[in-house]
Amino acid sequence: YPYQQSYAQRALKQTNSTAKLLLETMERKKSNLAVSVDVTKTKDFLAIIDVVGPFVCLIKTHIDILEDFKHDLIQHLQDLSVKHDFLIFEDRKFADIGNTVALQYSSGVHKIASWSHITNAHPVPGPSIIAGLSSVGLPLGRGLLLLAEMSTKGSLATGSYTENAVRMARAHRDFVIGFIAQRRMDGVGATAEDAVEDEDFLILTPGVGLDTKGDAMGQQYRTPKEVVLDSGCDVIIVGRGIYGNDPTLIDAIAASAKRYMAEGWAAYLERLSS
Ligand code: 5IU
């Protein structure tokens, strides 16, 4: 199975340039850690990214959370991405009709497609959402993740919904590079005619924490080992497990990022040798 191969081996077979770049970056930096920087002030946002940058393959943003957003922030973010060698993933969770998501992705205040290597979408509108987003993202070499599952208690993205998300992705392999999910999706929803032996979707997984089981609003955490070794996921996405409730404790944040990076990589090495 692809997930028993190294990230470097899997990079060779990717046709989407962003998927290839992410896998190559993971191998080069020996990190399968993505940090989700969910803070409201530009100053904290950039300070956290600068300090965790050396330990991550990917930075996940919610750019619309920043209360003092100015467009020059994007240049700073891109400079940090070059300085520390990571990709950028705007966790926009598009969910509208094709025409609208194309505008939301390309335009507005944030112009996401111009700077975010990866973004994501809910499959709920059907394949037209991929058509809309790929009309903008594919010419720029971007990659899309579909939300096949969620980490939250009571999520409706299960069963046939998840299977249909995978089928939608399978029909758009040029642009859809993988899923936000809690486990591998190899062969999920496949029929006998589908050639799925070599399919290699990237699985990026939020809901990762070492010290707590969840929060007061339905979030559920599993450990890097459960996510990467037991469930075969590729990238662990960690937010508050790394910066807690105080985004200014920069030394503690660096130490925490190092810890999650080490745990994630150890789980990956164990998976390769199992
Ligand atoms: N996120 C989830 N679960 C999901 C999806 C996205 O937690 O199923 I899809 C996002 C929300 C937040 C980050 O931006 O990932 C996790 O943050 P914490 O590690 O602080 O819980």
Residues whose N, C-alpha, C, O or C-beta is under 5 A from the ligand:
A	BS01	5IU	S36 D38 L147 E149 M150 S151 T152 I180 P206 G207 V208 Q219 I237 V238 G239 R240 G241
